[in-house]
Amino acid sequence: METKLYYSIGEVAEMLGVNTSMLRFWETEFKDLRPVKNKKGTRSYTQQDIELLRRIHYLTKECGLTLDGARQQLKNDKAPDKNMQVVDTLKELKKFLIQVKQNL
């Protein structure tokens, strides 16, 4: 992932494999998620926002927690989950292997 200060909602949605409406919905559900908006309302996500979104995605999609459960987990544990990092690594490995297979 290239290092930028701000990412668009489309870029972040692609990183997480979700649609942009999901990100906007999570923004209404998690008070700590507040991307910067310009005068036109265009969202710009920081690296910190993306890390929070990755945790929300992991807790709701991978662990199967409800939004309330994810909110409680984030409130109780500010450190990233080690399992989340393993899942992310495995997803990257899967993408790489699929690319290798396609190139054969």
C-alpha positions as CSV (number, residue, x, y, z in Angstrom):
1,M,0.0,0.0,0.0
2,E,1.4,3.4,-1.0
3,T,1.9,5.9,1.8
4,K,-0.3,8.9,1.5
5,L,-1.7,11.3,4.1
6,Y,-5.3,11.0,2.9
7,Y,-7.3,8.4,1.0
8,S,-10.6,8.8,-0.8
9,I,-13.6,6.8,0.3
10,G,-13.3,4.7,-2.9
11,E,-9.7,3.8,-2.2
12,V,-10.5,2.8,1.4
13,A,-13.5,0.8,0.2
14,E,-11.3,-1.1,-2.2
15,M,-8.7,-1.7,0.4
16,L,-11.3,-3.3,2.7
17,G,-13.3,-5.0,0.0
18,V,-16.6,-3.3,1.0
19,N,-18.7,-0.7,-0.8
20,T,-18.7,3.0,0.0
21,S,-22.1,2.9,1.5
22,M,-20.8,0.5,4.2
23,L,-18.1,3.0,5.1
24,R,-20.7,5.8,5.4
25,F,-22.9,3.6,7.5
26,W,-20.0,2.7,9.9
27,E,-19.3,6.4,10.2
28,T,-22.8,6.9,11.7
29,E,-22.4,3.9,14.0
30,F,-18.9,4.5,15.4
31,K,-18.3,7.9,17.0
32,D,-14.5,7.6,16.8
33,L,-14.7,7.3,13.0
34,R,-14.7,10.9,11.7
35,P,-13.0,11.3,8.3
36,V,-12.1,14.9,7.3
37,K,-14.7,16.4,4.9
38,N,-14.1,19.3,2.6
39,K,-16.7,22.0,1.7
40,K,-18.3,19.7,-0.9
41,G,-18.6,16.8,1.7
42,T,-15.9,14.6,0.1
43,R,-14.4,12.4,2.7
44,S,-10.7,12.0,3.2
45,Y,-9.5,9.2,5.4
46,T,-6.2,9.2,7.4
47,Q,-4.1,6.2,8.2
48,Q,-5.6,6.2,11.7
49,D,-9.2,6.1,10.2
50,I,-8.2,3.2,8.0
51,E,-6.8,1.2,10.9
52,L,-10.1,1.8,12.8
53,L,-12.1,0.7,9.8
54,R,-9.9,-2.4,9.4
55,R,-10.7,-3.3,13.1
56,I,-14.4,-2.7,12.6
57,H,-14.3,-4.8,9.4
58,Y,-12.5,-7.6,11.2
59,L,-14.8,-7.6,14.2
60,T,-18.0,-7.5,12.3
61,K,-17.1,-9.6,9.2
62,E,-14.4,-12.0,10.4
63,C,-15.4,-12.4,14.0
64,G,-19.2,-12.1,13.4
65,L,-19.8,-9.5,16.1
66,T,-22.8,-7.2,16.0
67,L,-22.2,-3.5,15.8
68,D,-22.8,-3.2,19.5
69,G,-20.4,-6.0,20.1
70,A,-17.8,-4.4,17.9
71,R,-18.3,-1.1,19.6
72,Q,-17.8,-2.7,23.0
73,Q,-14.7,-4.6,21.9
74,L,-13.2,-1.3,20.5
75,K,-14.0,0.5,23.7
76,N,-12.4,-2.2,25.9
77,D,-9.4,-3.0,23.8
78,K,-7.5,-0.1,22.1
79,A,-4.7,-2.3,20.8
80,P,-5.1,-4.1,17.5
81,D,-6.0,-7.8,17.7
82,K,-3.2,-10.1,16.7
83,N,-5.6,-12.4,14.9
84,M,-6.7,-9.4,12.7
85,Q,-3.1,-9.0,11.6
86,V,-2.8,-12.8,10.8
87,V,-6.1,-12.6,8.8
88,D,-4.8,-9.6,6.9
89,T,-1.5,-11.4,6.1
90,L,-3.3,-14.4,4.9
91,K,-5.6,-12.3,2.6
92,E,-2.5,-10.7,1.1
93,L,-0.9,-14.1,0.6
94,K,-4.1,-15.4,-1.1
95,K,-4.1,-12.4,-3.5
96,F,-0.5,-13.0,-4.3
97,L,-1.1,-16.8,-4.9
98,I,-4.0,-16.0,-7.2
99,Q,-1.9,-13.6,-9.2
100,V,0.9,-16.3,-9.5
101,K,-1.7,-18.8,-10.7
102,Q,-3.1,-16.4,-13.3
103,N,0.4,-15.8,-14.6
104,L,1.1,-19.5,-15.1
